[in-house]
Structure formats: structure tokens, C-alpha cells
């Protein structure tokens, strides 16, 4: 939940997270699993009730990777409307990358000439190059079909994964990310920003905290060696051991967390960057900021 400010910004007021796993099995079948649809219905119904109780004037729902991959996206939109009364918008990969960047950069104080924003989700990873300055300008924005759930289902047969499964996952990530040629930039002017999801969870696990508020507004950074060490450690752990690291943070993601950190580790190598500034914000904050900006332009 966010409040619209007089400057056309969105001030976060309340945040809750549920793990819907809408992409359960979709990489192999191309169809949405009935259990995943039921989780979606329950979650959106709960969030609609929370929003109404808080007096929200507008509720926006954005579908991402799994929704884009659904066999019949229009049927999914009708399902959500019928079951929850909410309008369900499926955003393109490029729009997801843009909105994630807007949200992620909204709380980054470090100056930059160029930022590369990475958001590792369950079904996809968004990679966006942004020019600094007064207005956010996208140099390159792509959505890659690699995510923590997708890589786990595609490459890992068990936890901890076998060495050959890890090699398969690394090869898949490298091949996919390597197809994206970065724009010509001056390396010294670049800041690497990680948005929400997997990267935020890694920062919490690494610091041994359960809430972003415990950072007390300090800049949070994950360096390359820390990510590599966690990647090696997680790839040697089963589900129970991963969950035990921090049951609050790992709830809903313990079985796919190793794959998510593996993706981040390979992106560190492919970008050849030494540190990642972690942003607690992402797509939903970008949606709210865009909505607030449009209201300001309309004079509402």
C-alpha cells in the first residue's frame, strides 16, 4: 500500500508478501497448475480485502513471467476478474524491467551515470541498463527466461543438487545471459543494483536479520565474494537446512533459493562487477510511482 505525495511520488505505507508460485510446472507443461490458480485466487482476495480496509482508492494487479507463459492469458484475466473482482494486467517483459527499475532506483541515494538493475524472480530475470540524470532513461531492458523456480524445475532433480545438475544450471544461465549484449558504457560509471526478491532475501540471510527495518536506512551491499560463498554453501544444503537458516525469510522460497543465488552469482561474473547495492523495492513500487506520477500530470 502506498500514498501518493504532492510531488507525484509514492510513499510505501504497508507491505505484505505471499508466495503464489503461479509458474508451478509451467516451464514443462505451458499450463497453469490448478493449485497455483487457487493460491492466486486466495492471495488476491486477501490483498483486495486488506486494500479495501485501508481505504485504497485504486488497486493495481500486474502479472509477470508465468502469466505471460500461460497457454491462454485471456482466460487467466477472466479467472481473476470472476474470482476476485480485480482487473489483472499482464505486463510485457520490457515493461516489467522498466517498472522494476523505477521502483528499485527510487530509494538508492548513490550517484551514478549508468545503473544496471537486476531482478531475479521465480520465472524470469529482468536486466535493465539505465542512464542517470533527472529523467530515467532506459538504455537496454530485457526479460530473460531464467528464474529461481524455472532453473530449479529445469535443472535440479533433488536438493542438494548433484554436481552435474549444478553444471547444467550454470550453463543454462550463462547461455541465456550471454545472449544479451550490454550497451557501450564506461565501466567506472556503472552501479549494479539488485531489486527485491532473491537478492533482498540474500542480504537478510547474510546479515542474520528478518526485516529490512533492522538495517535502519543504511545502504546494504552484497559483494561478489559473499555471493559466491553463499552460492557454494546453499548448493550443498537440502530444503530443511536452507529453511533453518532463517525460517521467516526462507518461508516459501527455501526450495528454490539456491537456484536464485546461483543466477545472481553468474550475473556477478558476467557483469564483472564487485558489489551489488541492494534495493528493497521493485516492480510493485514502480507501479505505484507511475500511478502517482500520472495523477500529478492530470492535476488530480
C-alpha positions as CSV (number, residue, x, y, z in Angstrom):
1,X,0.0,0.0,0.0
2,X,1.4,3.4,-1.0
3,X,0.2,7.0,-0.5
4,X,0.5,9.5,-3.4
5,X,2.6,12.5,-2.4
6,X,2.1,16.1,-3.7
7,X,5.4,15.7,-5.7
8,X,4.0,12.8,-7.7
9,X,5.9,10.1,-5.8
10,X,4.5,7.1,-4.0
11,X,5.3,6.7,-0.3
12,X,5.1,3.0,0.9
13,X,2.7,2.6,3.8
14,X,2.3,-1.1,4.2
15,X,3.8,-4.2,2.7
16,X,2.9,-7.9,2.7
17,X,4.3,-10.8,0.7
18,X,2.8,-14.1,-0.3
19,X,4.4,-16.8,-2.5
20,X,1.9,-17.8,-5.1
21,X,4.2,-19.8,-7.3
22,X,1.9,-19.2,-10.3
23,X,4.6,-20.7,-12.5
24,X,4.5,-24.1,-10.8
25,X,5.3,-26.6,-13.6
26,X,4.6,-24.1,-16.4
27,X,8.1,-24.4,-17.9
28,X,7.4,-28.1,-18.8
29,X,3.7,-28.0,-19.5
30,X,2.8,-24.5,-20.6
31,X,-0.3,-24.7,-18.5
32,X,-1.2,-23.2,-15.1
33,X,-1.5,-25.7,-12.3
34,X,-4.9,-25.8,-10.5
35,X,-3.1,-25.5,-7.2
36,X,-1.3,-22.4,-8.4
37,X,-4.5,-20.8,-9.6
38,X,-6.1,-21.5,-6.2
39,X,-3.2,-19.8,-4.4
40,X,-3.6,-16.9,-6.8
41,X,-7.3,-16.6,-6.0
42,X,-6.7,-16.8,-2.3
43,X,-3.8,-14.3,-2.3
44,X,-5.5,-11.7,-4.4
45,X,-8.7,-12.0,-2.4
46,X,-6.8,-11.4,0.8
47,X,-4.9,-8.4,-0.7
48,X,-8.2,-6.9,-2.0
49,X,-9.7,-7.1,1.4
50,X,-6.6,-5.5,3.0
51,X,-6.7,-2.7,0.5
52,X,-10.4,-2.0,1.0
53,X,-9.9,-2.0,4.8
54,X,-7.1,0.6,4.4
55,X,-9.3,2.7,2.1
56,X,-7.2,2.3,-1.0
57,X,-8.6,4.3,-3.9
58,X,-7.0,2.2,-6.6
59,X,-5.8,-1.4,-6.7
60,X,-3.4,-2.5,-9.4
61,X,-2.5,-6.1,-10.2
62,X,0.3,-7.0,-12.5
63,X,1.0,-10.5,-13.9
64,X,4.6,-11.3,-15.0
65,X,6.5,-14.3,-16.3
66,X,4.1,-17.1,-15.5
67,X,1.2,-15.1,-16.8
68,X,3.0,-14.3,-20.0
69,X,3.8,-18.0,-20.4
70,X,0.2,-19.2,-19.8
71,X,-1.4,-21.1,-22.6
72,X,-4.4,-18.8,-22.6
73,X,-3.6,-15.4,-20.9
74,X,-7.0,-14.0,-21.6
75,X,-8.6,-16.9,-19.7
76,X,-6.4,-16.1,-16.7
77,X,-7.5,-12.4,-16.8
78,X,-11.2,-13.6,-16.8
79,X,-10.5,-16.0,-14.0
80,X,-9.0,-13.3,-11.8
81,X,-11.9,-10.9,-12.5
82,X,-14.5,-13.5,-11.8
83,X,-12.9,-14.9,-8.6
84,X,-11.7,-11.6,-7.1
85,X,-13.3,-8.7,-8.9
86,X,-9.9,-7.3,-9.7
87,X,-8.5,-6.2,-13.1
88,X,-5.5,-8.3,-13.9
89,X,-2.9,-6.7,-16.3
90,X,-0.2,-8.9,-17.8
91,X,2.8,-6.7,-18.3
92,X,5.4,-7.4,-21.0
93,X,9.0,-8.4,-20.0
94,X,10.3,-5.0,-21.1
95,X,7.6,-3.1,-19.1
96,X,8.4,-5.3,-16.1
97,X,12.1,-4.4,-16.4
98,X,11.2,-0.7,-16.7
99,X,8.8,-0.6,-13.7
100,X,11.2,-2.7,-11.6
101,X,14.0,-0.1,-12.3
102,X,11.8,2.8,-11.4
103,X,10.9,1.2,-8.1
104,X,14.4,-0.1,-7.3
105,X,16.2,3.2,-8.0
106,X,13.6,5.3,-6.1
107,X,15.4,4.6,-2.8
108,X,19.1,4.5,-4.0
109,X,21.0,7.5,-2.9
110,X,24.3,6.7,-4.5
111,X,25.1,8.9,-7.6
112,X,25.6,7.1,-10.9
113,X,26.0,7.8,-14.6
114,X,24.7,4.3,-15.5
115,X,22.9,1.7,-13.4
116,X,22.3,-1.9,-14.2
117,X,19.3,-3.3,-12.3
118,X,18.8,-7.0,-11.9
119,X,15.6,-8.5,-10.5
120,X,15.6,-12.3,-10.1
121,X,12.1,-13.7,-9.9
122,X,10.6,-17.2,-10.0
123,X,10.1,-17.5,-13.7
124,X,12.3,-14.7,-15.2
125,X,15.2,-12.3,-14.5
126,X,14.9,-8.7,-15.6
127,X,18.1,-6.9,-16.6
128,X,18.0,-3.2,-17.3
129,X,20.6,-0.6,-18.1
130,X,19.6,2.9,-17.1
131,X,21.2,6.3,-17.7
132,X,21.4,8.6,-14.7
133,X,20.2,12.2,-14.6
134,X,16.9,14.0,-13.8
135,X,14.8,11.7,-16.0
136,X,15.2,7.9,-16.0
137,X,16.3,6.8,-19.5
138,X,16.4,3.1,-20.4
139,X,19.4,2.1,-22.5
140,X,18.5,-1.6,-22.6
141,X,15.8,-3.6,-20.9
142,X,15.4,-7.4,-21.3
143,X,13.4,-10.1,-19.6
144,X,15.2,-13.5,-19.5
145,X,13.5,-16.9,-19.1
146,X,15.6,-17.8,-16.1
147,X,14.3,-17.6,-12.6
148,X,14.7,-19.4,-9.3
149,X,11.7,-21.7,-9.8
150,X,12.3,-22.2,-13.5
151,X,16.0,-23.2,-13.0
152,X,15.1,-25.4,-10.1
153,X,12.5,-27.3,-12.1
154,X,14.6,-27.4,-15.2
155,X,17.9,-28.4,-13.8
156,X,17.7,-29.8,-10.2
157,X,16.4,-33.3,-9.6
158,X,16.9,-33.0,-5.8
159,X,18.3,-30.9,-3.0
160,X,21.1,-30.6,-2.6
161,X,21.6,-30.8,-6.4
162,X,24.0,-33.2,-8.0
163,X,27.3,-31.7,-9.4
164,X,26.1,-32.4,-12.9
165,X,22.8,-30.6,-12.2
166,X,24.7,-27.6,-10.9
167,X,26.8,-27.5,-14.1
168,X,23.6,-27.7,-16.2
169,X,22.2,-24.8,-14.3
170,X,25.3,-22.7,-14.7
171,X,25.4,-23.4,-18.4
172,X,21.8,-22.5,-18.8
173,X,22.2,-19.2,-17.0
174,X,25.4,-18.3,-18.8
175,X,24.0,-19.1,-22.2
176,X,20.8,-17.1,-21.6
177,X,22.5,-14.0,-20.1
178,X,25.4,-14.2,-22.6
179,X,22.9,-13.6,-25.4
180,X,22.3,-10.1,-24.1
181,X,24.9,-7.7,-25.4
182,X,25.3,-4.8,-22.9
183,X,25.2,-1.3,-24.3
184,X,28.5,0.6,-24.6
185,X,29.3,2.1,-21.2
186,X,32.2,3.4,-19.2
187,X,32.7,0.7,-16.5
188,X,33.8,3.1,-13.8
189,X,30.4,5.0,-14.1
190,X,28.3,1.9,-13.5
191,X,26.4,0.9,-10.3
192,X,25.0,-2.6,-10.0
193,X,21.6,-2.6,-8.2
194,X,19.7,-5.7,-7.1
195,X,15.9,-5.4,-6.8
196,X,13.8,-7.1,-4.1
197,X,13.1,-10.9,-4.3
198,X,16.1,-13.2,-4.2
199,X,18.7,-10.5,-3.7
200,X,16.8,-8.9,-0.9
201,X,16.4,-12.3,0.8
202,X,20.2,-13.0,0.5
203,X,21.0,-9.7,2.2
204,X,18.7,-10.5,5.1
205,X,20.1,-14.0,5.4
206,X,23.7,-12.8,5.2
207,X,23.1,-10.2,8.0
208,X,21.1,-12.6,10.1
209,X,18.0,-10.3,10.3
210,X,14.4,-10.9,9.4
211,X,13.2,-7.3,8.5
212,X,14.6,-4.6,6.2
213,X,13.8,-2.1,9.0
214,X,16.7,-3.6,11.0
215,X,19.1,-2.0,8.5
216,X,17.9,1.4,9.8
217,X,18.1,3.1,6.4
218,X,21.8,2.2,5.9
219,X,23.0,1.3,2.4
220,X,23.0,-2.5,2.0
221,X,25.6,-4.1,-0.3
222,X,26.4,-7.7,-1.3
223,X,29.9,-8.1,-2.7
224,X,31.0,-10.7,-5.2
225,X,32.9,-12.9,-2.8
226,X,30.0,-13.0,-0.3
227,X,27.6,-14.1,-3.1
228,X,30.0,-16.8,-4.3
229,X,30.4,-18.2,-0.8
230,X,26.7,-18.3,-0.2
231,X,26.1,-19.9,-3.6
232,X,28.6,-22.7,-2.8
233,X,27.1,-23.2,0.7
234,X,23.4,-23.3,-0.5
235,X,24.2,-25.7,-3.3
236,X,25.3,-28.2,-0.6
237,X,22.2,-27.9,1.5
238,X,18.8,-29.7,1.5
239,X,15.5,-28.0,2.0
240,X,15.4,-28.3,5.8
241,X,18.9,-26.9,6.2
242,X,18.1,-24.0,3.9
243,X,14.8,-23.2,5.8
244,X,16.6,-23.4,9.1
245,X,19.0,-20.6,8.1
246,X,16.2,-18.1,8.7
247,X,12.7,-19.6,8.8
248,X,10.9,-16.2,8.4
249,X,12.9,-15.1,5.4
250,X,13.1,-18.5,3.8
251,X,9.4,-19.4,4.1
252,X,8.0,-20.0,0.7
253,X,11.4,-19.9,-1.1
254,X,13.8,-22.4,0.7
255,X,13.4,-25.0,-2.1
256,X,14.4,-22.5,-4.9
257,X,16.7,-20.2,-3.1
258,X,19.9,-21.9,-4.1
259,X,19.0,-21.6,-7.8
260,X,18.2,-17.9,-7.4
261,X,21.6,-17.2,-5.7
262,X,23.3,-19.2,-8.4
263,X,21.7,-16.9,-11.0
264,X,23.0,-13.9,-9.1
265,X,26.4,-15.4,-8.8
266,X,26.7,-15.9,-12.6
267,X,25.4,-12.4,-13.3
268,X,28.2,-11.0,-11.0
269,X,30.7,-12.9,-13.2
270,X,29.2,-11.9,-16.5
271,X,28.9,-8.2,-15.5
272,X,32.4,-8.4,-13.9
273,X,31.2,-6.2,-11.0
274,X,32.5,-6.4,-7.4
275,X,29.4,-5.3,-5.5
276,X,25.7,-5.1,-5.7
277,X,23.7,-2.3,-4.0
278,X,20.5,-4.0,-2.7
279,X,17.2,-2.2,-3.0
280,X,14.2,-3.3,-1.0
281,X,11.9,-2.0,-3.7
282,X,10.9,-3.4,-7.1
283,X,8.0,-3.9,-9.5
284,X,5.1,-3.0,-7.2
285,X,6.8,0.2,-6.1
286,X,7.4,1.1,-9.7
287,X,3.7,0.6,-10.4
288,X,2.7,2.9,-7.6
289,X,5.2,5.5,-8.6
290,X,4.0,5.5,-12.2
291,X,0.4,5.8,-11.0
292,X,1.3,8.7,-8.7
293,X,3.2,10.5,-11.5
294,X,0.2,10.2,-13.8
295,X,-2.2,11.6,-11.2
296,X,0.1,14.6,-10.8
297,X,0.2,15.2,-14.5
298,X,-3.6,15.1,-14.6
299,X,-3.7,17.5,-11.7
300,X,-5.7,15.1,-9.5
